[in-house]
Amino acid sequence: MTTKIKMTHTFNAPRDLVFKAFTESEHLLNWWGPKGWAFDIKKFDLRPGGLFHYKQTAPDGTEMWVKFIYHEVNSPEKIVYTNSFSDEKGNTVRAPFDANWPLEFSVTFIFSEDGDKTILTMEGAAVSPTEEEAKTLEASQDMVHEGYKVTFNQLADYLLMV
C-alpha cells in the first residue's frame, strides 16, 4: 500500500488568481519553494507533457534541482504532475537528503471556489515505490506536510500583495 499525502489550504483570493500563481512563472518566482531559498527557473512549459525544471539554492549555497512533468492542466480547476529531483540537465536523480526517498512523486492540485476564497486540495503519492521508499515516505509525513504548509503560507502572503 502506497502512502498518500493529502492536505487542504484556504486562500483569501479568487480561484483564477490562485491558479495563475501556480501556472505563471512570474508568480511562482515569488513564493514557490522552501522559505529563505533562492529559486531559479530553467524551463517552464505548462502543458500536458511539458516540463517545469528549476533550481533551489539554500542560504548556505546548497543547490537542489527539481523537475515536474505535467500530465493535466485544466484551468482553473486542476493540475496533475509528476515531480522528482534532477540534475542540471533534467535527468532524474535521487533526493540529495535521503537515498531512500521515492524517485518520483505524483501530485494533484484541485482548486475549488468558496465565495471569494479558494480551497486548494493537494493529494500526492510515490510512483511505484520500493518497500524502502514507501517506508521512508511514511516516516516523513510530518516533514512533507510542514514543507507544503510553509509554501502555501508563502503563497497566501504573496496573494495579499498581488
N, C-alpha and C positions, 0 to 999 in steps of 0.2 A: 504494500500500500504506500502510495506516494504522499508525503506531507504536503498539504495545501496551505497557503497563506492567504488569509482574507482579511481585509480591513476597509473601513469607510472613513471618509472625511467630508465635512460640510464646509463649503466655501461661501462667503458672503459676496458672491459675484454671480452674474448670469452665466448660464451654461456655455453660450457661444464664446465668451471671454475666457473661461477656464479651458475650454477645448483649444482655443488659439494658443494659450500659454503652453500647452503640450505639443502643439503642432507647428509652431513658427519659431525658427531658430533664434530670432532676435529676442523673443521672450524667454526661451529656455536658458539662454546665456545668463539671465538674471536670477535664476532660482534653482536650477536643477543641480543635484549632487550633494555631497557631504558639506556641512557647514564649515566655512573657512577655507575650502579648497578652491583653487582656480579651475576654470572649466574652459576648454577649447574644443571647438567643433572642427573635425577634419572633413566630414561629409554628412550631409543631411538630405536624404531623398525619401520623402514621406509618400509612399505608395506601396501597395502590396508587392513584396519582393524587394523593396527599397532598403537602403542601408543608412543607419544613423551611427556614425563612428566618431568617438570623441575621447579626449584625454582629460583626466582629473589629476591635478597636482596638489599634493598635501603641503601644508605650511613648511614642512621640513624638506621639501623638494622631491619627495617620493612621487613617482608617476604611475598611474594605472590607466590603461586603455580599455575601453568598453565598446561593444557594438550591439546594435539592435537590428534584427531583420524583421521588417513589418510584414504581417500576414493579412491584416484587415485594418482599414481606416475608413470609418463610417461617420462622417461629420454630421452633427456634433455629438454623437451618441457613444461611439465605441472605438477603441484602439486595441489591437492584439499584436503582440510581437514576441520574438524570442530574443533573449539577451544572453551575452556571455562576455567574459573577459577576453581581450585580444592583445595582439602586439600592434605596433605602429602601422603595419601593413594590412591589418584586419584579419589575420589568422587567429582562430580560436586557440586560447591558451588556458592553462589552469589559473585559478584565482591566486594572486600573489600572497594572500594572507592565510590560505589553507589549501593544501594539495588535495584534500578530500571534498572540497566544495563542488557542488554539481556543475558540470561543464556547461550545460545550457539550462535556462530558466524561462518558462513560458509565462507571459504576463497579459492580463486582460484588464483594461480600464473601461468602466461603464460610467457615463456622465448622465445623471438624472436631474431634471428640473424639480425644484421645490419652491414655487413662487419666484422670488428674485434671488434665490440661492441655488447652489449646485451641490448635489450629493455625488461624490466620487466613490465608486466601489472598485477596489483593486483585488484581483484574485491572481495568485501565482503558484506555480508548481515546477519542480525539477522535471526536465525532459529525460525520460529513460535513465533514471539514476541507478548507479550501482548500489548495493546494500550499504556500503560505507558512505557514499554520498548522501543517501536518504537519512542515515543516522546523523551525519554532520548537519544537515539542514534542520532536522528535528531538534537537535541540541542548540541551534542558533535562532530559534523562533523569536526570542526577545530582541536580539540584535537586529534582525531583519525588520521587525515591527518598529523599533526605535529609529532605524535609518529612514524608513518611509515616513514616519511621523515628523521627523525633523525636516525632511524635504518638503512635505506637504505644508508644514508651518511656514517655511521659507516662501512657498508659493502664495500662501494666504497673505503674508506681509507684502509681497510684491504686488498682488492684485489690488491692494489698497492704494498703491502709487500709480497704477495704470489708468 
